[in-house]
Amino acid sequence: MARKNQENNGEIELHIYSISTSITESIIFLDEVEGMRILPIWIGPIEAQSIAIRLSGFPSPRPMTHDLIFSLLKTLKYNMTKAVINDVKDNTYYALLHLADGQGKTIHEIDARPSDAIAMAVRFGCPIYVKESVLATTQVLNKPITESEVLKFREELKTLTPKDIIDQLLKHKMDRPPLFEEKEKKDKKEEDEDPEETNE
């Protein structure tokens, strides 16, 4: 019943599919639970680290910022019921934290960056949603279908840099084959430009 209500609100449930990171930038890939689309969102390396650490199951030696906020909310007897990526403007995504009081009656909607909303969602163990209107107006990737494609896709995501994906987004070529074909062409060009040593 709850899932049907979310669909009526135009909200699609997402899972964290993968995180690609470099020194200066990171991308989190969110895939729809009952669909084929993957939403890539650029986030800061610190936020990516905060999400990854929590997902790894290994606690930080000292509370990070999101851990502190989590502890404060729990101490004040607030619970986060969901995170919703609700808008995108000029390539900037917006999100809302849905917080409930101790009795679960009063819901507060708090404006947040998607990266912070996701970091808090993984700490509270609550679902992540995106408005269908957001998916309809932004570039998305297509999820692989077969098990072998899934494994290959995950491995290729590890080698793609955020710049590789940015280049594809700017060219509006987000279908899976062109994305990876472009990466393969780039790698081959670099190999060709790097002269191999010859045996004497």
Summary of the structure (lengths in Angstrom):
residues: 200
radius of gyration: 19.3
end to end distance: 73.5
largest distance: 79.8
contacts: 551
relative contact order: 0.15
helix: 44%
strand: 28%
